[in-house]
Amino acid sequence: MTTTAPHDNAHTTGGSSPGSAVGGGRVFAWMLILTGAAGLLASWVITLDKFKLLEDPDFTPGCSLNPVVSCGSVMESEQASAFGAPNPMIGLVAYGIVIAVGASLLAGARFPRWYWLTFNAGTLFGVAFCTWLMYQSLYDIAALCLWCCLAWTATIIMFWYVTAHNVRHGFLPAPAAVRSFAEEFTWVLPVLHLGVISILILTRWWEFWTS
């Protein structure tokens, strides 16, 4: 028995024609809504805590639990405003868009190839940015933010499922074997991705976790 990826209501085994518009199944749509909501929640909480830190430098965020899980250390770092504005403010917009796409799919919307590829590019940027932030958190800032981890997880899941969606419909060229894998085992990709991150976190602070 295999676990299948969220099916799309316009799924075709051999892919869709370049000009065709496709939608997404309910499970796929809800995946976008829930991951977008998780990222939006994380961005909202971090933004509020960031404002409180600006008002009171002695403020301690509720998720600052110990020297490793220290949201305050992450929020006060230079990396927390990589583009000049606090990173979570970007998340408020980006995750809101993801929720809107998921809700549109639930309503029966269908989008052309260029739309899906643009959406995929956005999730790719999100994963790349999260990967940079992960590296900075582990090896430069030397602290983790739990709300950031929630946003990372949401972004990774949505990226792999949107990519698999585009592969299945032929919007991203791939051999038949890869399309079949994207259809049946999409869940493996985010699980492996998140597993690698978990191992990096575990080994980075092994002495702390085991002390």
ChimeraX commands (.cxc) that place a marker at each C-alpha (Angstrom):
marker #1 position 0.00,0.00,0.00 radius 0.5
marker #1 position 1.37,3.40,-0.94 radius 0.5
marker #1 position 0.64,6.87,0.32 radius 0.5
marker #1 position -0.35,9.15,-2.50 radius 0.5
marker #1 position 0.22,12.85,-2.85 radius 0.5
marker #1 position -2.73,15.23,-2.75 radius 0.5
marker #1 position -4.52,14.71,-6.06 radius 0.5
marker #1 position -5.41,17.52,-8.42 radius 0.5
marker #1 position -8.84,17.78,-9.99 radius 0.5
marker #1 position -7.21,18.23,-13.41 radius 0.5
marker #1 position -4.62,15.49,-13.04 radius 0.5
marker #1 position -3.40,13.84,-16.21 radius 0.5
marker #1 position -0.81,11.10,-16.30 radius 0.5
marker #1 position 1.11,12.47,-19.19 radius 0.5
marker #1 position 1.07,16.08,-18.10 radius 0.5
marker #1 position -0.98,19.05,-19.24 radius 0.5
marker #1 position -0.66,20.92,-22.50 radius 0.5
marker #1 position 1.36,24.18,-22.32 radius 0.5
marker #1 position -1.72,26.40,-22.65 radius 0.5
marker #1 position -4.03,24.47,-20.35 radius 0.5
marker #1 position -5.16,25.69,-16.95 radius 0.5
marker #1 position -5.32,23.28,-14.02 radius 0.5
marker #1 position -6.60,23.46,-10.50 radius 0.5
marker #1 position -5.93,21.35,-7.45 radius 0.5
marker #1 position -7.73,18.80,-5.32 radius 0.5
marker #1 position -9.19,19.60,-1.90 radius 0.5
marker #1 position -6.31,17.98,-0.02 radius 0.5
marker #1 position -3.75,19.97,-1.99 radius 0.5
marker #1 position -5.72,23.17,-1.47 radius 0.5
marker #1 position -6.05,22.56,2.28 radius 0.5
marker #1 position -2.33,21.80,2.46 radius 0.5
marker #1 position -1.64,25.27,1.05 radius 0.5
marker #1 position -4.13,26.91,3.40 radius 0.5
marker #1 position -2.80,25.16,6.51 radius 0.5
marker #1 position 0.90,25.65,5.75 radius 0.5
marker #1 position 0.20,29.26,4.77 radius 0.5
marker #1 position -1.71,29.76,8.02 radius 0.5
marker #1 position 1.14,28.22,10.05 radius 0.5
marker #1 position 3.67,30.53,8.40 radius 0.5
marker #1 position 1.35,33.52,8.83 radius 0.5
marker #1 position 0.88,32.74,12.53 radius 0.5
marker #1 position 4.63,32.46,13.04 radius 0.5
marker #1 position 5.25,35.73,11.18 radius 0.5
marker #1 position 2.53,37.53,13.17 radius 0.5
marker #1 position 3.85,36.41,16.57 radius 0.5
marker #1 position 7.45,37.27,15.66 radius 0.5
marker #1 position 6.37,40.68,14.36 radius 0.5
marker #1 position 4.53,41.47,17.60 radius 0.5
marker #1 position 7.52,40.37,19.68 radius 0.5
marker #1 position 9.82,42.43,17.47 radius 0.5
marker #1 position 7.73,45.54,18.16 radius 0.5
marker #1 position 7.83,44.80,21.88 radius 0.5
marker #1 position 11.62,44.46,21.73 radius 0.5
marker #1 position 11.87,47.84,20.02 radius 0.5
marker #1 position 9.74,49.40,22.75 radius 0.5
marker #1 position 11.50,47.62,25.60 radius 0.5
marker #1 position 15.05,46.28,25.06 radius 0.5
marker #1 position 14.65,44.19,28.23 radius 0.5
marker #1 position 11.59,42.37,26.87 radius 0.5
marker #1 position 11.99,38.56,26.74 radius 0.5
marker #1 position 9.85,36.71,24.16 radius 0.5
marker #1 position 7.84,33.81,25.52 radius 0.5
marker #1 position 9.68,31.32,23.31 radius 0.5
marker #1 position 13.09,32.21,24.77 radius 0.5
marker #1 position 13.40,29.08,26.90 radius 0.5
marker #1 position 17.14,28.55,27.27 radius 0.5
marker #1 position 20.48,29.53,25.64 radius 0.5
marker #1 position 19.71,27.41,22.57 radius 0.5
marker #1 position 15.97,28.02,22.12 radius 0.5
marker #1 position 16.24,31.79,22.33 radius 0.5
marker #1 position 13.90,33.73,20.06 radius 0.5
marker #1 position 15.16,37.03,21.41 radius 0.5
marker #1 position 18.71,36.34,20.26 radius 0.5
marker #1 position 17.45,35.58,16.75 radius 0.5
marker #1 position 15.17,38.63,16.60 radius 0.5
marker #1 position 17.97,40.97,17.65 radius 0.5
marker #1 position 20.43,39.64,15.07 radius 0.5
marker #1 position 21.32,41.43,11.82 radius 0.5
marker #1 position 20.01,38.44,9.87 radius 0.5
marker #1 position 16.50,39.10,11.23 radius 0.5
marker #1 position 16.24,42.08,8.85 radius 0.5
marker #1 position 18.00,40.68,5.80 radius 0.5
marker #1 position 16.25,43.02,3.35 radius 0.5
marker #1 position 16.14,46.11,5.55 radius 0.5
marker #1 position 12.75,45.33,7.11 radius 0.5
marker #1 position 12.08,42.59,9.69 radius 0.5
marker #1 position 11.87,39.22,7.93 radius 0.5
marker #1 position 8.45,38.30,9.40 radius 0.5
marker #1 position 6.89,41.31,7.68 radius 0.5
marker #1 position 7.77,39.65,4.37 radius 0.5
marker #1 position 6.19,36.47,5.70 radius 0.5
marker #1 position 2.93,38.29,6.47 radius 0.5
marker #1 position 2.57,39.04,2.76 radius 0.5
marker #1 position 4.03,35.81,1.32 radius 0.5
marker #1 position 2.06,33.38,3.50 radius 0.5
marker #1 position -1.08,35.43,2.94 radius 0.5
marker #1 position -0.67,34.85,-0.80 radius 0.5
marker #1 position -0.32,31.10,-0.22 radius 0.5
marker #1 position -3.57,31.05,1.75 radius 0.5
marker #1 position -5.29,32.99,-1.03 radius 0.5
marker #1 position -4.12,30.48,-3.66 radius 0.5
marker #1 position -5.34,27.56,-1.54 radius 0.5
marker #1 position -8.73,29.20,-0.98 radius 0.5
marker #1 position -9.01,29.91,-4.72 radius 0.5
marker #1 position -8.37,26.25,-5.50 radius 0.5
marker #1 position -11.07,25.22,-3.02 radius 0.5
marker #1 position -13.46,27.52,-4.91 radius 0.5
marker #1 position -12.60,25.71,-8.16 radius 0.5
marker #1 position -10.05,28.10,-9.63 radius 0.5
marker #1 position -7.75,26.86,-12.39 radius 0.5
marker #1 position -4.47,28.52,-13.27 radius 0.5
marker #1 position -2.23,28.41,-16.39 radius 0.5
marker #1 position 1.32,27.10,-16.56 radius 0.5
marker #1 position 2.98,30.51,-16.06 radius 0.5
marker #1 position 1.00,31.04,-12.85 radius 0.5
marker #1 position 2.02,27.68,-11.37 radius 0.5
marker #1 position 5.67,28.21,-12.34 radius 0.5
marker #1 position 5.65,31.69,-10.79 radius 0.5
marker #1 position 4.09,30.28,-7.63 radius 0.5
marker #1 position 6.71,27.51,-7.62 radius 0.5
marker #1 position 9.48,30.10,-8.01 radius 0.5
marker #1 position 8.09,31.94,-4.99 radius 0.5
marker #1 position 8.18,28.80,-2.86 radius 0.5
marker #1 position 11.71,28.07,-4.11 radius 0.5
marker #1 position 12.82,31.53,-3.00 radius 0.5
marker #1 position 11.15,30.86,0.34 radius 0.5
marker #1 position 13.01,27.58,0.83 radius 0.5
marker #1 position 16.33,29.15,-0.23 radius 0.5
marker #1 position 15.81,32.05,2.19 radius 0.5
marker #1 position 14.82,29.66,4.99 radius 0.5
marker #1 position 17.90,27.55,4.30 radius 0.5
marker #1 position 20.11,30.62,4.65 radius 0.5
marker #1 position 18.36,31.57,7.88 radius 0.5
marker #1 position 18.78,28.02,9.20 radius 0.5
marker #1 position 22.51,28.14,8.53 radius 0.5
marker #1 position 22.77,31.52,10.22 radius 0.5
marker #1 position 20.79,30.32,13.24 radius 0.5
marker #1 position 22.83,27.15,13.68 radius 0.5
marker #1 position 26.35,28.36,12.96 radius 0.5
marker #1 position 26.41,32.15,13.38 radius 0.5
marker #1 position 23.69,33.28,15.79 radius 0.5
marker #1 position 23.92,29.95,17.65 radius 0.5
marker #1 position 20.27,30.03,18.72 radius 0.5
marker #1 position 16.92,28.75,17.52 radius 0.5
marker #1 position 13.56,30.48,17.30 radius 0.5
marker #1 position 10.63,28.05,17.62 radius 0.5
marker #1 position 8.32,30.26,15.58 radius 0.5
marker #1 position 10.98,30.44,12.86 radius 0.5
marker #1 position 11.16,26.64,12.88 radius 0.5
marker #1 position 7.39,26.52,12.33 radius 0.5
marker #1 position 7.72,28.87,9.34 radius 0.5
marker #1 position 10.61,26.82,7.94 radius 0.5
marker #1 position 8.58,23.62,8.21 radius 0.5
marker #1 position 5.55,25.15,6.51 radius 0.5
marker #1 position 7.65,26.56,3.67 radius 0.5
marker #1 position 9.45,23.27,3.03 radius 0.5
marker #1 position 6.20,21.30,2.88 radius 0.5
marker #1 position 4.48,23.72,0.50 radius 0.5
marker #1 position 7.57,23.92,-1.76 radius 0.5
marker #1 position 7.82,20.16,-2.30 radius 0.5
marker #1 position 4.09,19.69,-2.88 radius 0.5
marker #1 position 3.85,22.61,-5.32 radius 0.5
marker #1 position 6.92,21.29,-7.16 radius 0.5
marker #1 position 5.39,17.80,-7.33 radius 0.5
marker #1 position 2.16,19.33,-8.64 radius 0.5
marker #1 position 4.04,21.02,-11.48 radius 0.5
marker #1 position 6.00,17.87,-12.29 radius 0.5
marker #1 position 2.82,15.76,-12.45 radius 0.5
marker #1 position 1.18,18.20,-14.84 radius 0.5
marker #1 position 4.23,18.50,-17.06 radius 0.5
marker #1 position 4.81,22.17,-16.22 radius 0.5
marker #1 position 8.28,21.13,-15.05 radius 0.5
marker #1 position 9.85,18.67,-17.52 radius 0.5
marker #1 position 10.75,15.33,-15.95 radius 0.5
marker #1 position 11.03,11.65,-16.97 radius 0.5
marker #1 position 8.02,9.40,-16.50 radius 0.5
marker #1 position 9.63,7.73,-13.48 radius 0.5
marker #1 position 10.00,11.09,-11.72 radius 0.5
marker #1 position 6.38,11.99,-12.51 radius 0.5
marker #1 position 5.27,8.67,-11.08 radius 0.5
marker #1 position 7.33,9.26,-7.93 radius 0.5
marker #1 position 5.83,12.75,-7.58 radius 0.5
marker #1 position 2.38,11.19,-7.81 radius 0.5
marker #1 position 2.84,8.40,-5.26 radius 0.5
marker #1 position 5.62,9.48,-2.88 radius 0.5
marker #1 position 5.58,13.27,-2.66 radius 0.5
marker #1 position 5.52,13.00,1.14 radius 0.5
marker #1 position 8.99,11.42,1.14 radius 0.5
marker #1 position 10.68,14.63,-0.05 radius 0.5
marker #1 position 9.60,16.99,2.75 radius 0.5
marker #1 position 10.12,14.22,5.33 radius 0.5
marker #1 position 13.71,13.71,4.18 radius 0.5
marker #1 position 14.31,17.47,4.01 radius 0.5
marker #1 position 12.99,18.05,7.52 radius 0.5
marker #1 position 14.85,14.97,8.75 radius 0.5
marker #1 position 18.18,16.39,7.57 radius 0.5
marker #1 position 17.46,19.68,9.34 radius 0.5
marker #1 position 16.54,17.84,12.54 radius 0.5
marker #1 position 19.81,15.91,12.42 radius 0.5
marker #1 position 21.79,19.13,11.92 radius 0.5
marker #1 position 20.06,20.73,14.90 radius 0.5
marker #1 position 20.62,17.63,17.02 radius 0.5
marker #1 position 24.32,17.37,16.20 radius 0.5
marker #1 position 24.91,21.13,16.46 radius 0.5
marker #1 position 23.86,21.14,20.13 radius 0.5
marker #1 position 24.41,17.48,20.98 radius 0.5
marker #1 position 26.16,18.23,24.27 radius 0.5
marker #1 position 23.38,20.60,25.32 radius 0.5
marker #1 position 20.58,18.13,24.52 radius 0.5
marker #1 position 22.33,15.25,26.29 radius 0.5
marker #1 position 23.57,17.13,29.36 radius 0.5
marker link #1:1,2 radius 0.2
marker link #1:2,3 radius 0.2
marker link #1:3,4 radius 0.2
marker link #1:4,5 radius 0.2
marker link #1:5,6 radius 0.2
marker link #1:6,7 radius 0.2
marker link #1:7,8 radius 0.2
marker link #1:8,9 radius 0.2
marker link #1:9,10 radius 0.2
marker link #1:10,11 radius 0.2
marker link #1:11,12 radius 0.2
marker link #1:12,13 radius 0.2
marker link #1:13,14 radius 0.2
marker link #1:14,15 radius 0.2
marker link #1:15,16 radius 0.2
marker link #1:16,17 radius 0.2
marker link #1:17,18 radius 0.2
marker link #1:18,19 radius 0.2
marker link #1:19,20 radius 0.2
marker link #1:20,21 radius 0.2
marker link #1:21,22 radius 0.2
marker link #1:22,23 radius 0.2
marker link #1:23,24 radius 0.2
marker link #1:24,25 radius 0.2
marker link #1:25,26 radius 0.2
marker link #1:26,27 radius 0.2
marker link #1:27,28 radius 0.2
marker link #1:28,29 radius 0.2
marker link #1:29,30 radius 0.2
marker link #1:30,31 radius 0.2
marker link #1:31,32 radius 0.2
marker link #1:32,33 radius 0.2
marker link #1:33,34 radius 0.2
marker link #1:34,35 radius 0.2
marker link #1:35,36 radius 0.2
marker link #1:36,37 radius 0.2
marker link #1:37,38 radius 0.2
marker link #1:38,39 radius 0.2
marker link #1:39,40 radius 0.2
marker link #1:40,41 radius 0.2
marker link #1:41,42 radius 0.2
marker link #1:42,43 radius 0.2
marker link #1:43,44 radius 0.2
marker link #1:44,45 radius 0.2
marker link #1:45,46 radius 0.2
marker link #1:46,47 radius 0.2
marker link #1:47,48 radius 0.2
marker link #1:48,49 radius 0.2
marker link #1:49,50 radius 0.2
marker link #1:50,51 radius 0.2
marker link #1:51,52 radius 0.2
marker link #1:52,53 radius 0.2
marker link #1:53,54 radius 0.2
marker link #1:54,55 radius 0.2
marker link #1:55,56 radius 0.2
marker link #1:56,57 radius 0.2
marker link #1:57,58 radius 0.2
marker link #1:58,59 radius 0.2
marker link #1:59,60 radius 0.2
marker link #1:60,61 radius 0.2
marker link #1:61,62 radius 0.2
marker link #1:62,63 radius 0.2
marker link #1:63,64 radius 0.2
marker link #1:64,65 radius 0.2
marker link #1:65,66 radius 0.2
marker link #1:66,67 radius 0.2
marker link #1:67,68 radius 0.2
marker link #1:68,69 radius 0.2
marker link #1:69,70 radius 0.2
marker link #1:70,71 radius 0.2
marker link #1:71,72 radius 0.2
marker link #1:72,73 radius 0.2
marker link #1:73,74 radius 0.2
marker link #1:74,75 radius 0.2
marker link #1:75,76 radius 0.2
marker link #1:76,77 radius 0.2
marker link #1:77,78 radius 0.2
marker link #1:78,79 radius 0.2
marker link #1:79,80 radius 0.2
marker link #1:80,81 radius 0.2
marker link #1:81,82 radius 0.2
marker link #1:82,83 radius 0.2
marker link #1:83,84 radius 0.2
marker link #1:84,85 radius 0.2
marker link #1:85,86 radius 0.2
marker link #1:86,87 radius 0.2
marker link #1:87,88 radius 0.2
marker link #1:88,89 radius 0.2
marker link #1:89,90 radius 0.2
marker link #1:90,91 radius 0.2
marker link #1:91,92 radius 0.2
marker link #1:92,93 radius 0.2
marker link #1:93,94 radius 0.2
marker link #1:94,95 radius 0.2
marker link #1:95,96 radius 0.2
marker link #1:96,97 radius 0.2
marker link #1:97,98 radius 0.2
marker link #1:98,99 radius 0.2
marker link #1:99,100 radius 0.2
marker link #1:100,101 radius 0.2
marker link #1:101,102 radius 0.2
marker link #1:102,103 radius 0.2
marker link #1:103,104 radius 0.2
marker link #1:104,105 radius 0.2
marker link #1:105,106 radius 0.2
marker link #1:106,107 radius 0.2
marker link #1:107,108 radius 0.2
marker link #1:108,109 radius 0.2
marker link #1:109,110 radius 0.2
marker link #1:110,111 radius 0.2
marker link #1:111,112 radius 0.2
marker link #1:112,113 radius 0.2
marker link #1:113,114 radius 0.2
marker link #1:114,115 radius 0.2
marker link #1:115,116 radius 0.2
marker link #1:116,117 radius 0.2
marker link #1:117,118 radius 0.2
marker link #1:118,119 radius 0.2
marker link #1:119,120 radius 0.2
marker link #1:120,121 radius 0.2
marker link #1:121,122 radius 0.2
marker link #1:122,123 radius 0.2
marker link #1:123,124 radius 0.2
marker link #1:124,125 radius 0.2
marker link #1:125,126 radius 0.2
marker link #1:126,127 radius 0.2
marker link #1:127,128 radius 0.2
marker link #1:128,129 radius 0.2
marker link #1:129,130 radius 0.2
marker link #1:130,131 radius 0.2
marker link #1:131,132 radius 0.2
marker link #1:132,133 radius 0.2
marker link #1:133,134 radius 0.2
marker link #1:134,135 radius 0.2
marker link #1:135,136 radius 0.2
marker link #1:136,137 radius 0.2
marker link #1:137,138 radius 0.2
marker link #1:138,139 radius 0.2
marker link #1:139,140 radius 0.2
marker link #1:140,141 radius 0.2
marker link #1:141,142 radius 0.2
marker link #1:142,143 radius 0.2
marker link #1:143,144 radius 0.2
marker link #1:144,145 radius 0.2
marker link #1:145,146 radius 0.2
marker link #1:146,147 radius 0.2
marker link #1:147,148 radius 0.2
marker link #1:148,149 radius 0.2
marker link #1:149,150 radius 0.2
marker link #1:150,151 radius 0.2
marker link #1:151,152 radius 0.2
marker link #1:152,153 radius 0.2
marker link #1:153,154 radius 0.2
marker link #1:154,155 radius 0.2
marker link #1:155,156 radius 0.2
marker link #1:156,157 radius 0.2
marker link #1:157,158 radius 0.2
marker link #1:158,159 radius 0.2
marker link #1:159,160 radius 0.2
marker link #1:160,161 radius 0.2
marker link #1:161,162 radius 0.2
marker link #1:162,163 radius 0.2
marker link #1:163,164 radius 0.2
marker link #1:164,165 radius 0.2
marker link #1:165,166 radius 0.2
marker link #1:166,167 radius 0.2
marker link #1:167,168 radius 0.2
marker link #1:168,169 radius 0.2
marker link #1:169,170 radius 0.2
marker link #1:170,171 radius 0.2
marker link #1:171,172 radius 0.2
marker link #1:172,173 radius 0.2
marker link #1:173,174 radius 0.2
marker link #1:174,175 radius 0.2
marker link #1:175,176 radius 0.2
marker link #1:176,177 radius 0.2
marker link #1:177,178 radius 0.2
marker link #1:178,179 radius 0.2
marker link #1:179,180 radius 0.2
marker link #1:180,181 radius 0.2
marker link #1:181,182 radius 0.2
marker link #1:182,183 radius 0.2
marker link #1:183,184 radius 0.2
marker link #1:184,185 radius 0.2
marker link #1:185,186 radius 0.2
marker link #1:186,187 radius 0.2
marker link #1:187,188 radius 0.2
marker link #1:188,189 radius 0.2
marker link #1:189,190 radius 0.2
marker link #1:190,191 radius 0.2
marker link #1:191,192 radius 0.2
marker link #1:192,193 radius 0.2
marker link #1:193,194 radius 0.2
marker link #1:194,195 radius 0.2
marker link #1:195,196 radius 0.2
marker link #1:196,197 radius 0.2
marker link #1:197,198 radius 0.2
marker link #1:198,199 radius 0.2
marker link #1:199,200 radius 0.2
marker link #1:200,201 radius 0.2
marker link #1:201,202 radius 0.2
marker link #1:202,203 radius 0.2
marker link #1:203,204 radius 0.2
marker link #1:204,205 radius 0.2
marker link #1:205,206 radius 0.2
marker link #1:206,207 radius 0.2
marker link #1:207,208 radius 0.2
marker link #1:208,209 radius 0.2
marker link #1:209,210 radius 0.2
marker link #1:210,211 radius 0.2
view
